[in-house]
Amino acid sequence: MKALPVVKALPVWVALGVVIGGGVCSAAQSAANAGLGQRLDSPIFAATLNTSVGLLIMSIALVLLPSVRTGVRGLPRSGLPWWAYLGGLGGAFLVTSAAYAVPVLGVAVFTIAQVAGNSLGGLAVDRVGLAPLGRIALTWPRLVGAGMGVAAVALAQAGRPLGELAGGLVALALAGGVAVALQSTLGGRVSAVSTTATGTLVNFVVNTPVMLVVAAASVALAGWPSGWPAEWYLYTGGPLGVLIVTSLVVGVRAVGVLRTGLAIVGGQLAGALLLDVLIPGGPGVSPALVAGAALTMTAVVVDGPGSRTLPRQRSSPTPSPSLRPPSPPSSPSRPPLPQPPSRGPSP
């Protein structure tokens, strides 16, 4: 699949830094959501509240920032297929699957399965060329990097209690990881033909109504949450979610889906380590968590360009024009920006 005509992406190491920062935000968001969900006795309701706040923030940005409005107005002329706007469904699927799977599997097993699914999804999406960078070859270093990422998460979860290894729920967690890979991919496609903020806005516009329906079903079955906590930091999940989605969009445009996934996992582990140290009464520094974070960062480096393609790789036929959106019309006041080269299979 040919690379999309994109606005110039950030340099690779700058983009990776942004994604790692998004991973640190993800660790903080997970802690806030877990605390709020526990106090409300409804993880789904807590996640929906934070998603709604994220949509409110991006709606305010739409009103105040001309660049966001320009990006939104340009979407109808971008030529993107309708399914390219559905990335937000991936986040909704992961949150819903976690609400049902974590109580049975435990956090450790769910996290490992979710990261494994994200790595598999990232490899597949990059190989097919669905992300803005186009097709990225399936190489030995990329496979090793994906395996190292899963191993790092498994190592970081050492010592956590394991739940029941229910096959169906493990598969659900794997599917949640694949859904997140598709979420970042499609968000990257939207931002590639508009702006980063537009890609983030579209994610919340699609995600929030689905979460509201799920939350309404939860309220109908279990009743309205009570006992709203007074601690302000338990309500920071919405702003953190905006930063996380934005970092995913930035990363996918610069380094592809798999490497973005590995970088955000590294940031999550580093953020978890930081929270363990800073939170009073926390567990402190965990050697397993330190080793897992270091191994994940190594995987980010290993999964780089210029590696040897696996044997017997064949180029797929040229996709139909419907899968390759045309360049949006250029403004007459400035020449079109040059296309970055597609990262195809190495010779």
N, C-alpha and C positions, 0 to 999 in steps of 0.2 A: 504494500500500500504506500503510495507516494506521500512524502511529508507535506503537511499543510503549509500554505503561505502564512507565516507568523510574524508578529511584531517581534523585534529582536529580544531573545531571552537573555537572562542574566548569565554571566560567566559561571562555569560549572561549580567551582569551589564556593562562590558566593551563594549560588542556589542551594548547594548542599548545606551551607551554614544556616540559611533560612529554614530549610526542612528540619534540620536538627533542632533549631529553636522551636519549630512547630511541634516536634516530639516532646520537648520539655513542657510546652503548653498542654499537650495531650495528657502527660502524667498528672499535671496539676488539675486538669479538667476531670480526669478519672477520680481523683481524690475528692474533689468537690461534689461531683455527681453521686459518688458512693455515699458520702455523708448526707447529702440532701435526700437521696432515695431511701436511706435507712431511717432518717427522721420522719419522712412522710410515709414510710412503709409502702413505697411504690416507685421502683426504679424507672418504670416507663413514664410515669408522670413527671419525675424529675428531669429526665432526658428531654421530654416534650417541652417543658418550661424553658430549658436552656436553648433548644432549637428555635423556639418562638422569639426569644430575646435576640438570638442571632439574626433572624429575619427582620426584626424591628431595627437593629443597628444598620443592616444593609439597606433597608428602606429609607432610613434617614440619609444615608450616603447617596442614594439615588436622587433625593430631593436637593441635597446641598452641593453635590459635586457634578459639574458639567461633564467631566470625562466619563462618569458612569452612565449618564443619560445618553451620551453619544454612543457608547458601546452597546447599550440596549437597543437604540434606534437602528444600529447597523446590523443587528442579528437577522432580521428578515431578508436582507440582501446577501447574507453570508453563504447561502447555499448549503448549510449544514442539514443533514437529515434529521427527522423529528426525534429519533432515538438518542441523538447526541446531547439532548437536553435533560436526559433522565438520570444523570449521575447521582443526584441527591437521593435516589431510591436505595443506592448502595449503603449509605450511612443509616437510613431508616431500617434497613434489613439487619444490619449488624447490631444496632441497639436493641431491636426486638428479639433477635436470636439470643443475645447475651442475657436478657431478662429471664428467658426460659432455661438456657443451658447452664449458666454459671451456678445456680443453686444445686444442680445435680452433679456437674463435672468438677466444680471448684474453679477458682480463678486461674490456677496454674495450668491445668489441662486445657481450659478454654483458650487461654492466651497463646499457648504453644500451637494449638490447632488453627487458631485464627491467623497467626503469623505464617504458618505453613501454607494456608490457603492464599494469603496475600502474596507470598513468594511465587507460588505456582501460577496464580493469576497474572502477576507481573511479568513472569517469563513468557507466558502465552500471549499476552497483550502486546508486549514489545516485539515478539517474533512475528505476529500477524501485521503489525504496523498500525495499530489503531490509535496510538498516541500521536501528538503533534510532531515528534521527531521522525516519524515513519518507522520502517522495519529496522529492528536491531537484531543482529545475528545471535543465534543460540550458540554460545561458546562455553568451553570448559571453565574459564574463570567465572562466568556468570552463573553456571550451575554450582560451582564451589561456593561462590558468594551467597547464593540463596540457601544452600545447605548450612553454611556457617551462621547465617542469620537465624535460622530455626534452632540450631544447636545453642546459640548464644542465649536465646529466650528460654530454652529448656534449662540451661545452666543457671540463669538468673532466677528461675522459679524453684530451684532446689530448696527443699525444706518446707515448702508450702504444703498444706494438706491436700491430698488428692480426693476427688469425689468418685462417684460411680462411673466407670468407663462405659457409658451407654453409647452404642455404635451410632444410633440415629442422631443423638445430640452432638457427637464429635463431628459427624458429617455436616450438621447444621453450622457448627463453628467454622469448619473449613469453608463452607459456602459463604459465610460472613466475611472471611478474609478475601475471597475472590470478589465479593461485592464491593469491598473497599477499593480493590485494585481498579475495578471498573469505574467507581466513583471518581477517583483521581484522574483516570484516563479521559473520561468524558468532560470533566471540568476543565481539563487542559485543552481539549479541542475547542470548547466554547471560548475560553480566554485567548486562544491562539488567533481567532478571527475577530476579536473585540478587545477587551482589556481584562486584566487579572481580576479587578473588582467585579466585572460583569460575570465572569465565571463563578465567583463566590456567591454573588447574588442569585444566579440561576439555581445553584445548589440548594440554597435555603428556600427558594420559592417552591421547588419540587419536594424537598424533604419535609417541610413543616406541615403541610396539609395531611400527609400520610401519617405523621406522628400524632397529629391531633385526632385522627380517626382511631388510631390504636389506643391513645390515652382515653378517649371517650368510651371505648369498649372496656378498658380496664376499670374506669369509674363505675360503669354500669354493673360490672360483676362484683367489685370489691368496695364500692362506695367512694365518696369524696375524701381525699387525704385531709388529715387534721394535724394539729400540732406543728404549725409552720415555725421553723427555727428562726432565731433572731440574728445568728452569725452571718455577717454580710458576705464572707468569702464562700459560703456554700452556694451563692447565687452567681458566681463568676463564670459558670460553664458556658453561658451564651457568648460573651466577649472572647473567651478563650477558643470557642468553636470557630468563630470568624477567623482568628489567627491560624488555626490548624488547617482549615479548608484552603485559605489563601496560600499557606506554605506548600500544600499538596499541589495546587495549581501551578505555582512557581517551579516546583521541582520537576514535575512531569514534563514541562516545556523544555527544561534544560538538560535533564539527565535520564529521562525515561521512567517507566513505572516501577520496575524492580528496584533500581537504585534509590528512587524516592522512598519506596517502602522500607528498605533497609535503613536509610538515614533517619526516617522518623521513628523506627523502632529503637535505634541507637539513642536518639534524643529522649524517648520515653524512659529507657533504662537509666540514662544519666539524670533525668528529672526525678525518677523514683528514688534514686540514690540521694539526690539533693534533699528531697522531702524527708527521707528517713533521718538525715542528719539534722535538719532544721526544726522539724516538728518536735515540740517538747514531749518526752516520753516515748518517742519513736524508737524503732529497733536499732538505730545507728547504722554504721557502715557494715554492709554485708559483703564478705569476700566473694560470694557467688554472684552478687549483683555487679560488683566492680569488674569481675572477670567477664560476665556477660556483656556489659557495656563495651569493654575493650574489644571483645571478639566481634561484636556487631560493627564497630567502627572499622575494624580490619576488613570485614566483609564489604563495606562500602568502597574501600580502596581496591579490593580484589576485583569487584564488579566494575571494571573500567573498559574503555575502548581499546582497540588494537590487539585483541586476542584472537586465537586461532579458532576457526569455526569447526563445529563437530562434523565428523564424517557423514557423507551421504545427505547433506543438506541441499535441497533444490529450491530454486526461486519459484514462488507461486505465480500463477498467471496474473497479468495486470488486472486490477480490480475494475469494476464497472465505474463509469463516471459519477454515479450517484453516491459512491463512497468517497469521492474526492471533491470536496466542496471547492468551488472556484474562489479566486482571490476577491475580497471585497473591493468595490470601486475605490480607486485612489483619489484623494483630495487633489484638485487642480493646483493647489498652492504649494504642493511639495511632491517630489518624485516618489514612486513606491520604494519601500525598503527592500533590500536584497534578501533572497531566500537563503536560509541556512542549508547546507548540504544534508541529504538524507544519510542516515547511518545504516547502510545496507550490509549484507554479508561480506566479510573480508575475502579477498581473492584467495 
